């Protein structure tokens, strides 16, 4: 299926910017679909290190990354790979 007009492409909406959503979004970008990632929070929280924040070993900024920067990084890799 080759849609030259983005408005004619199938549109996939991913609910949640957790590990699953962040793994699925770049994989779908390789397909001929529009991808929208929706999350109630702006940041992806790397929960495996949450205990280090609680014990004072890390700052909260060290385990939270803006979703927009993660998605942008994957989009730029996709453009350079073509």
Secondary structure, DSSP 8 states (H G I E B T S, - for coil): ---SSGGGSEEEEEE--SHHHHHHHHHHHTSSEEEEEE-SSSEEE-GGGHHHHHTTSS-GGGTEEEHHHHHHHHHHHHHHH-
